[in-house]
Amino acid sequence: KPCEHEELTFRLNNCFEKLETKKKIRLSEEKLKESYLRYQTVADFTYDWETWIDPEGNYAYVSPSCERISGYNSEMFIKDPDLLIKITHPDDKQLVINHFKTGEALSSPMYPIDFRIIKKNGDTVWINHACKRVFDKEKNYLGRRGSNRDITDRKAYQKELEKSLLLKIESFLKE
């Protein structure tokens, strides 16, 4: 009967090992879900319109706030990587094409530009766009992370300030 006892011990140890492995897998899955939820919450509830463009020029991620700013939802940008260029104000289109299509943004670590877009409802808004190249730990290029902020109010205040300053200068020169 010692053989039977050894066999039973072996089988019990094997079951305990499998249970421990399953417990570790379950804990890893829970941690992964928690981590994903944290990432998704930060990404999806950011105020600015956040993007990740892959090395081929396609959107890997577009935050839902793009709809508040542009009127177009994230899926529309993902389906049509050129949508941002298409909705760019005609006077700013070449600036945006140069930025996204000729690689100007790839030549510097951070490349900000201001330009106008025409929202889905026809309104024109100013966007401050800043992006930077991203790499993984092995220094493989992963694309560009971008952030778009509606700066329409700031541009309006700036214009008013310039008008006011011009009037003061003209008034001063008349004296």
Rosetta constraint file for C-alpha pairs under 8 A:
AtomPair CA 1 CA 5 HARMONIC 6.40 0.50
AtomPair CA 2 CA 6 HARMONIC 6.16 0.50
AtomPair CA 3 CA 7 HARMONIC 6.09 0.50
AtomPair CA 4 CA 8 HARMONIC 6.12 0.50
AtomPair CA 5 CA 9 HARMONIC 6.12 0.50
AtomPair CA 6 CA 10 HARMONIC 6.01 0.50
AtomPair CA 7 CA 11 HARMONIC 6.17 0.50
AtomPair CA 8 CA 12 HARMONIC 6.07 0.50
AtomPair CA 9 CA 13 HARMONIC 6.07 0.50
AtomPair CA 10 CA 14 HARMONIC 6.11 0.50
AtomPair CA 11 CA 15 HARMONIC 6.20 0.50
AtomPair CA 12 CA 16 HARMONIC 6.21 0.50
AtomPair CA 13 CA 17 HARMONIC 6.16 0.50
AtomPair CA 14 CA 18 HARMONIC 6.27 0.50
AtomPair CA 15 CA 19 HARMONIC 6.13 0.50
AtomPair CA 16 CA 20 HARMONIC 6.13 0.50
AtomPair CA 17 CA 21 HARMONIC 6.12 0.50
AtomPair CA 18 CA 22 HARMONIC 6.13 0.50
AtomPair CA 19 CA 23 HARMONIC 6.10 0.50
AtomPair CA 20 CA 24 HARMONIC 6.17 0.50
AtomPair CA 21 CA 25 HARMONIC 6.15 0.50
AtomPair CA 22 CA 26 HARMONIC 6.08 0.50
AtomPair CA 23 CA 27 HARMONIC 6.18 0.50
AtomPair CA 24 CA 28 HARMONIC 6.10 0.50
AtomPair CA 25 CA 29 HARMONIC 6.10 0.50
AtomPair CA 26 CA 30 HARMONIC 6.19 0.50
AtomPair CA 27 CA 31 HARMONIC 6.18 0.50
AtomPair CA 28 CA 32 HARMONIC 6.05 0.50
AtomPair CA 29 CA 33 HARMONIC 6.13 0.50
AtomPair CA 30 CA 34 HARMONIC 6.17 0.50
AtomPair CA 31 CA 35 HARMONIC 6.07 0.50
AtomPair CA 32 CA 36 HARMONIC 6.05 0.50
AtomPair CA 33 CA 37 HARMONIC 6.06 0.50
AtomPair CA 34 CA 38 HARMONIC 6.24 0.50
AtomPair CA 35 CA 39 HARMONIC 6.24 0.50
AtomPair CA 36 CA 40 HARMONIC 5.91 0.50
AtomPair CA 37 CA 41 HARMONIC 5.91 0.50
AtomPair CA 38 CA 42 HARMONIC 6.27 0.50
AtomPair CA 39 CA 43 HARMONIC 6.03 0.50
AtomPair CA 40 CA 44 HARMONIC 5.72 0.50
AtomPair CA 41 CA 45 HARMONIC 5.82 0.50
AtomPair CA 42 CA 46 HARMONIC 6.03 0.50
AtomPair CA 43 CA 50 HARMONIC 7.53 0.50
AtomPair CA 43 CA 63 HARMONIC 6.38 0.50
AtomPair CA 44 CA 63 HARMONIC 5.38 0.50
AtomPair CA 44 CA 64 HARMONIC 5.93 0.50
AtomPair CA 44 CA 65 HARMONIC 7.51 0.50
AtomPair CA 45 CA 63 HARMONIC 7.82 0.50
AtomPair CA 45 CA 64 HARMONIC 7.60 0.50
AtomPair CA 45 CA 65 HARMONIC 7.48 0.50
AtomPair CA 46 CA 50 HARMONIC 7.63 0.50
AtomPair CA 46 CA 63 HARMONIC 7.57 0.50
AtomPair CA 46 CA 65 HARMONIC 7.11 0.50
AtomPair CA 47 CA 65 HARMONIC 6.30 0.50
AtomPair CA 48 CA 65 HARMONIC 6.27 0.50
AtomPair CA 48 CA 66 HARMONIC 7.63 0.50
AtomPair CA 48 CA 147 HARMONIC 6.51 0.50
AtomPair CA 48 CA 148 HARMONIC 5.92 0.50
AtomPair CA 48 CA 149 HARMONIC 5.29 0.50
AtomPair CA 48 CA 150 HARMONIC 7.80 0.50
AtomPair CA 49 CA 62 HARMONIC 7.22 0.50
AtomPair CA 49 CA 63 HARMONIC 5.69 0.50
AtomPair CA 49 CA 64 HARMONIC 7.27 0.50
AtomPair CA 49 CA 65 HARMONIC 5.10 0.50
AtomPair CA 49 CA 66 HARMONIC 4.82 0.50
AtomPair CA 49 CA 69 HARMONIC 7.36 0.50
AtomPair CA 49 CA 147 HARMONIC 5.70 0.50
AtomPair CA 49 CA 148 HARMONIC 4.93 0.50
AtomPair CA 49 CA 149 HARMONIC 6.41 0.50
AtomPair CA 50 CA 61 HARMONIC 7.81 0.50
AtomPair CA 50 CA 62 HARMONIC 5.85 0.50
AtomPair CA 50 CA 63 HARMONIC 5.20 0.50
AtomPair CA 50 CA 65 HARMONIC 7.76 0.50
AtomPair CA 50 CA 66 HARMONIC 7.63 0.50
AtomPair CA 50 CA 145 HARMONIC 7.53 0.50
AtomPair CA 50 CA 146 HARMONIC 5.76 0.50
AtomPair CA 50 CA 147 HARMONIC 4.58 0.50
AtomPair CA 50 CA 148 HARMONIC 6.35 0.50
AtomPair CA 51 CA 59 HARMONIC 7.01 0.50
AtomPair CA 51 CA 60 HARMONIC 7.59 0.50
AtomPair CA 51 CA 61 HARMONIC 5.34 0.50
AtomPair CA 51 CA 62 HARMONIC 4.53 0.50
AtomPair CA 51 CA 63 HARMONIC 6.41 0.50
AtomPair CA 51 CA 145 HARMONIC 5.68 0.50
AtomPair CA 51 CA 146 HARMONIC 4.93 0.50
AtomPair CA 51 CA 147 HARMONIC 6.25 0.50
AtomPair CA 52 CA 59 HARMONIC 5.80 0.50
AtomPair CA 52 CA 60 HARMONIC 5.39 0.50
AtomPair CA 52 CA 61 HARMONIC 5.02 0.50
AtomPair CA 52 CA 62 HARMONIC 6.70 0.50
AtomPair CA 52 CA 143 HARMONIC 7.01 0.50
AtomPair CA 52 CA 144 HARMONIC 5.64 0.50
AtomPair CA 52 CA 145 HARMONIC 4.46 0.50
AtomPair CA 52 CA 146 HARMONIC 6.15 0.50
AtomPair CA 53 CA 57 HARMONIC 5.66 0.50
AtomPair CA 53 CA 58 HARMONIC 5.38 0.50
AtomPair CA 53 CA 59 HARMONIC 4.37 0.50
AtomPair CA 53 CA 60 HARMONIC 5.56 0.50
AtomPair CA 53 CA 61 HARMONIC 7.11 0.50
AtomPair CA 53 CA 143 HARMONIC 5.43 0.50
AtomPair CA 53 CA 144 HARMONIC 5.14 0.50
AtomPair CA 53 CA 145 HARMONIC 6.41 0.50
AtomPair CA 53 CA 146 HARMONIC 7.80 0.50
AtomPair CA 54 CA 58 HARMONIC 5.46 0.50
AtomPair CA 54 CA 59 HARMONIC 6.12 0.50
AtomPair CA 54 CA 60 HARMONIC 5.88 0.50
AtomPair CA 54 CA 142 HARMONIC 5.93 0.50
AtomPair CA 54 CA 143 HARMONIC 4.28 0.50
AtomPair CA 54 CA 144 HARMONIC 6.59 0.50
AtomPair CA 55 CA 141 HARMONIC 7.02 0.50
AtomPair CA 55 CA 142 HARMONIC 5.86 0.50
AtomPair CA 55 CA 143 HARMONIC 4.37 0.50
AtomPair CA 55 CA 144 HARMONIC 7.60 0.50
AtomPair CA 56 CA 143 HARMONIC 7.83 0.50
AtomPair CA 57 CA 81 HARMONIC 7.17 0.50
AtomPair CA 57 CA 143 HARMONIC 7.72 0.50
AtomPair CA 58 CA 78 HARMONIC 6.99 0.50
AtomPair CA 58 CA 81 HARMONIC 5.48 0.50
AtomPair CA 59 CA 77 HARMONIC 7.15 0.50
AtomPair CA 59 CA 78 HARMONIC 5.21 0.50
AtomPair CA 59 CA 81 HARMONIC 6.27 0.50
AtomPair CA 60 CA 78 HARMONIC 7.25 0.50
AtomPair CA 61 CA 78 HARMONIC 7.42 0.50
AtomPair CA 62 CA 66 HARMONIC 7.18 0.50
AtomPair CA 62 CA 74 HARMONIC 5.24 0.50
AtomPair CA 62 CA 75 HARMONIC 7.84 0.50
AtomPair CA 62 CA 77 HARMONIC 7.28 0.50
AtomPair CA 62 CA 78 HARMONIC 7.18 0.50
AtomPair CA 63 CA 74 HARMONIC 6.33 0.50
AtomPair CA 64 CA 68 HARMONIC 7.83 0.50
AtomPair CA 64 CA 73 HARMONIC 6.55 0.50
AtomPair CA 64 CA 74 HARMONIC 5.71 0.50
AtomPair CA 65 CA 69 HARMONIC 6.52 0.50
AtomPair CA 66 CA 70 HARMONIC 5.74 0.50
AtomPair CA 66 CA 71 HARMONIC 7.18 0.50
AtomPair CA 66 CA 72 HARMONIC 6.63 0.50
AtomPair CA 66 CA 73 HARMONIC 6.22 0.50
AtomPair CA 66 CA 74 HARMONIC 6.34 0.50
AtomPair CA 67 CA 71 HARMONIC 4.45 0.50
AtomPair CA 67 CA 72 HARMONIC 4.69 0.50
AtomPair CA 67 CA 73 HARMONIC 4.63 0.50
AtomPair CA 67 CA 74 HARMONIC 6.91 0.50
AtomPair CA 68 CA 72 HARMONIC 7.93 0.50
AtomPair CA 69 CA 119 HARMONIC 7.67 0.50
AtomPair CA 69 CA 149 HARMONIC 7.92 0.50
AtomPair CA 69 CA 150 HARMONIC 6.48 0.50
AtomPair CA 70 CA 117 HARMONIC 7.49 0.50
AtomPair CA 70 CA 118 HARMONIC 7.42 0.50
AtomPair CA 70 CA 119 HARMONIC 4.72 0.50
AtomPair CA 70 CA 120 HARMONIC 6.49 0.50
AtomPair CA 71 CA 119 HARMONIC 5.50 0.50
AtomPair CA 71 CA 120 HARMONIC 4.89 0.50
AtomPair CA 71 CA 121 HARMONIC 6.86 0.50
AtomPair CA 72 CA 76 HARMONIC 6.45 0.50
AtomPair CA 72 CA 77 HARMONIC 7.57 0.50
AtomPair CA 72 CA 119 HARMONIC 7.63 0.50
AtomPair CA 72 CA 120 HARMONIC 6.38 0.50
AtomPair CA 73 CA 77 HARMONIC 7.03 0.50
AtomPair CA 74 CA 78 HARMONIC 6.31 0.50
AtomPair CA 75 CA 79 HARMONIC 6.06 0.50
AtomPair CA 76 CA 80 HARMONIC 6.08 0.50
AtomPair CA 76 CA 83 HARMONIC 7.65 0.50
AtomPair CA 77 CA 81 HARMONIC 5.57 0.50
AtomPair CA 77 CA 82 HARMONIC 7.56 0.50
AtomPair CA 77 CA 83 HARMONIC 5.85 0.50
AtomPair CA 77 CA 84 HARMONIC 7.36 0.50
AtomPair CA 82 CA 86 HARMONIC 6.24 0.50
AtomPair CA 83 CA 87 HARMONIC 6.22 0.50
AtomPair CA 84 CA 88 HARMONIC 6.19 0.50
AtomPair CA 84 CA 117 HARMONIC 7.83 0.50
AtomPair CA 85 CA 93 HARMONIC 6.57 0.50
AtomPair CA 85 CA 96 HARMONIC 6.52 0.50
AtomPair CA 85 CA 97 HARMONIC 6.66 0.50
AtomPair CA 87 CA 117 HARMONIC 5.44 0.50
AtomPair CA 87 CA 118 HARMONIC 5.36 0.50
AtomPair CA 87 CA 119 HARMONIC 7.07 0.50
AtomPair CA 88 CA 92 HARMONIC 6.51 0.50
AtomPair CA 88 CA 93 HARMONIC 5.53 0.50
AtomPair CA 88 CA 96 HARMONIC 7.56 0.50
AtomPair CA 88 CA 115 HARMONIC 7.52 0.50
AtomPair CA 88 CA 116 HARMONIC 5.93 0.50
AtomPair CA 88 CA 117 HARMONIC 4.19 0.50
AtomPair CA 88 CA 118 HARMONIC 6.11 0.50
AtomPair CA 89 CA 93 HARMONIC 6.02 0.50
AtomPair CA 89 CA 115 HARMONIC 7.65 0.50
AtomPair CA 89 CA 116 HARMONIC 5.31 0.50
AtomPair CA 89 CA 117 HARMONIC 5.03 0.50
AtomPair CA 89 CA 118 HARMONIC 5.98 0.50
AtomPair CA 89 CA 124 HARMONIC 7.69 0.50
AtomPair CA 92 CA 96 HARMONIC 6.52 0.50
AtomPair CA 92 CA 115 HARMONIC 5.83 0.50
AtomPair CA 92 CA 116 HARMONIC 6.56 0.50
AtomPair CA 93 CA 97 HARMONIC 6.09 0.50
AtomPair CA 94 CA 98 HARMONIC 6.00 0.50
AtomPair CA 95 CA 99 HARMONIC 6.20 0.50
AtomPair CA 95 CA 115 HARMONIC 7.91 0.50
AtomPair CA 96 CA 100 HARMONIC 6.11 0.50
AtomPair CA 96 CA 115 HARMONIC 7.57 0.50
AtomPair CA 97 CA 101 HARMONIC 5.31 0.50
AtomPair CA 97 CA 102 HARMONIC 7.13 0.50
AtomPair CA 98 CA 102 HARMONIC 5.00 0.50
AtomPair CA 98 CA 103 HARMONIC 7.05 0.50
AtomPair CA 98 CA 104 HARMONIC 6.48 0.50
AtomPair CA 99 CA 103 HARMONIC 6.17 0.50
AtomPair CA 99 CA 104 HARMONIC 5.20 0.50
AtomPair CA 99 CA 105 HARMONIC 5.62 0.50
AtomPair CA 100 CA 104 HARMONIC 7.35 0.50
AtomPair CA 100 CA 105 HARMONIC 6.98 0.50
AtomPair CA 103 CA 107 HARMONIC 6.95 0.50
AtomPair CA 104 CA 108 HARMONIC 7.69 0.50
AtomPair CA 105 CA 109 HARMONIC 7.94 0.50
AtomPair CA 105 CA 110 HARMONIC 7.37 0.50
AtomPair CA 105 CA 111 HARMONIC 5.47 0.50
AtomPair CA 105 CA 131 HARMONIC 7.32 0.50
AtomPair CA 105 CA 132 HARMONIC 7.35 0.50
AtomPair CA 106 CA 132 HARMONIC 7.65 0.50
AtomPair CA 106 CA 133 HARMONIC 6.71 0.50
AtomPair CA 108 CA 132 HARMONIC 7.77 0.50
AtomPair CA 109 CA 132 HARMONIC 5.48 0.50
AtomPair CA 109 CA 133 HARMONIC 6.42 0.50
AtomPair CA 110 CA 130 HARMONIC 6.73 0.50
AtomPair CA 110 CA 131 HARMONIC 5.78 0.50
AtomPair CA 110 CA 132 HARMONIC 4.81 0.50
AtomPair CA 110 CA 133 HARMONIC 7.72 0.50
AtomPair CA 111 CA 130 HARMONIC 5.60 0.50
AtomPair CA 111 CA 131 HARMONIC 5.73 0.50
AtomPair CA 111 CA 132 HARMONIC 6.64 0.50
AtomPair CA 112 CA 128 HARMONIC 7.01 0.50
AtomPair CA 112 CA 129 HARMONIC 5.44 0.50
AtomPair CA 112 CA 130 HARMONIC 4.06 0.50
AtomPair CA 112 CA 131 HARMONIC 6.58 0.50
AtomPair CA 113 CA 128 HARMONIC 5.88 0.50
AtomPair CA 113 CA 129 HARMONIC 5.31 0.50
AtomPair CA 113 CA 130 HARMONIC 6.48 0.50
AtomPair CA 114 CA 126 HARMONIC 6.88 0.50
AtomPair CA 114 CA 127 HARMONIC 5.58 0.50
AtomPair CA 114 CA 128 HARMONIC 4.45 0.50
AtomPair CA 114 CA 129 HARMONIC 6.14 0.50
AtomPair CA 115 CA 126 HARMONIC 5.63 0.50
AtomPair CA 115 CA 127 HARMONIC 5.39 0.50
AtomPair CA 115 CA 128 HARMONIC 6.67 0.50
AtomPair CA 115 CA 129 HARMONIC 7.90 0.50
AtomPair CA 116 CA 124 HARMONIC 6.47 0.50
AtomPair CA 116 CA 125 HARMONIC 5.44 0.50
AtomPair CA 116 CA 126 HARMONIC 4.31 0.50
AtomPair CA 116 CA 127 HARMONIC 5.77 0.50
AtomPair CA 117 CA 124 HARMONIC 5.68 0.50
AtomPair CA 117 CA 125 HARMONIC 5.58 0.50
AtomPair CA 117 CA 126 HARMONIC 6.46 0.50
AtomPair CA 117 CA 127 HARMONIC 7.10 0.50
AtomPair CA 118 CA 122 HARMONIC 5.70 0.50
AtomPair CA 118 CA 123 HARMONIC 5.65 0.50
AtomPair CA 118 CA 124 HARMONIC 4.51 0.50
AtomPair CA 118 CA 125 HARMONIC 6.52 0.50
AtomPair CA 119 CA 123 HARMONIC 5.26 0.50
AtomPair CA 119 CA 124 HARMONIC 6.07 0.50
AtomPair CA 119 CA 125 HARMONIC 7.20 0.50
AtomPair CA 125 CA 150 HARMONIC 6.80 0.50
AtomPair CA 125 CA 151 HARMONIC 7.50 0.50
AtomPair CA 125 CA 152 HARMONIC 5.39 0.50
AtomPair CA 126 CA 150 HARMONIC 5.81 0.50
AtomPair CA 126 CA 151 HARMONIC 5.30 0.50
AtomPair CA 126 CA 152 HARMONIC 4.64 0.50
AtomPair CA 126 CA 155 HARMONIC 7.30 0.50
AtomPair CA 127 CA 148 HARMONIC 6.11 0.50
AtomPair CA 127 CA 149 HARMONIC 5.44 0.50
AtomPair CA 127 CA 150 HARMONIC 4.77 0.50
AtomPair CA 127 CA 151 HARMONIC 5.57 0.50
AtomPair CA 127 CA 152 HARMONIC 7.15 0.50
AtomPair CA 128 CA 148 HARMONIC 5.58 0.50
AtomPair CA 128 CA 149 HARMONIC 5.17 0.50
AtomPair CA 128 CA 150 HARMONIC 6.50 0.50
AtomPair CA 128 CA 151 HARMONIC 6.27 0.50
AtomPair CA 129 CA 146 HARMONIC 6.95 0.50
AtomPair CA 129 CA 147 HARMONIC 5.69 0.50
AtomPair CA 129 CA 148 HARMONIC 4.50 0.50
AtomPair CA 129 CA 149 HARMONIC 6.57 0.50
AtomPair CA 130 CA 146 HARMONIC 5.63 0.50
AtomPair CA 130 CA 147 HARMONIC 5.43 0.50
AtomPair CA 130 CA 148 HARMONIC 6.68 0.50
AtomPair CA 131 CA 144 HARMONIC 6.29 0.50
AtomPair CA 131 CA 145 HARMONIC 5.40 0.50
AtomPair CA 131 CA 146 HARMONIC 4.02 0.50
AtomPair CA 131 CA 147 HARMONIC 6.24 0.50
AtomPair CA 132 CA 144 HARMONIC 5.39 0.50
AtomPair CA 132 CA 145 HARMONIC 5.57 0.50
AtomPair CA 132 CA 146 HARMONIC 6.60 0.50
AtomPair CA 133 CA 141 HARMONIC 7.51 0.50
AtomPair CA 133 CA 142 HARMONIC 7.58 0.50
AtomPair CA 133 CA 143 HARMONIC 5.85 0.50
AtomPair CA 133 CA 144 HARMONIC 4.44 0.50
AtomPair CA 133 CA 145 HARMONIC 6.44 0.50
AtomPair CA 134 CA 141 HARMONIC 6.18 0.50
AtomPair CA 134 CA 142 HARMONIC 5.50 0.50
AtomPair CA 134 CA 143 HARMONIC 5.70 0.50
AtomPair CA 134 CA 144 HARMONIC 5.61 0.50
AtomPair CA 134 CA 145 HARMONIC 6.65 0.50
AtomPair CA 135 CA 139 HARMONIC 5.13 0.50
AtomPair CA 135 CA 140 HARMONIC 5.25 0.50
AtomPair CA 135 CA 141 HARMONIC 4.59 0.50
AtomPair CA 135 CA 142 HARMONIC 5.21 0.50
AtomPair CA 135 CA 143 HARMONIC 7.45 0.50
AtomPair CA 136 CA 140 HARMONIC 5.46 0.50
AtomPair CA 136 CA 141 HARMONIC 6.85 0.50
AtomPair CA 136 CA 142 HARMONIC 6.80 0.50
AtomPair CA 151 CA 155 HARMONIC 6.23 0.50
AtomPair CA 152 CA 156 HARMONIC 6.28 0.50
AtomPair CA 153 CA 157 HARMONIC 6.20 0.50
AtomPair CA 154 CA 158 HARMONIC 6.06 0.50
AtomPair CA 155 CA 159 HARMONIC 6.15 0.50
AtomPair CA 156 CA 160 HARMONIC 6.28 0.50
AtomPair CA 157 CA 161 HARMONIC 6.07 0.50
AtomPair CA 158 CA 162 HARMONIC 6.15 0.50
AtomPair CA 159 CA 163 HARMONIC 6.23 0.50
AtomPair CA 160 CA 164 HARMONIC 6.13 0.50
AtomPair CA 161 CA 165 HARMONIC 6.06 0.50
AtomPair CA 162 CA 166 HARMONIC 6.05 0.50
AtomPair CA 163 CA 167 HARMONIC 6.19 0.50
AtomPair CA 164 CA 168 HARMONIC 6.28 0.50
AtomPair CA 165 CA 169 HARMONIC 6.20 0.50
AtomPair CA 166 CA 170 HARMONIC 6.10 0.50
AtomPair CA 167 CA 171 HARMONIC 6.00 0.50
AtomPair CA 168 CA 172 HARMONIC 6.03 0.50
AtomPair CA 169 CA 173 HARMONIC 6.13 0.50
AtomPair CA 170 CA 174 HARMONIC 6.27 0.50
AtomPair CA 171 CA 175 HARMONIC 6.65 0.50
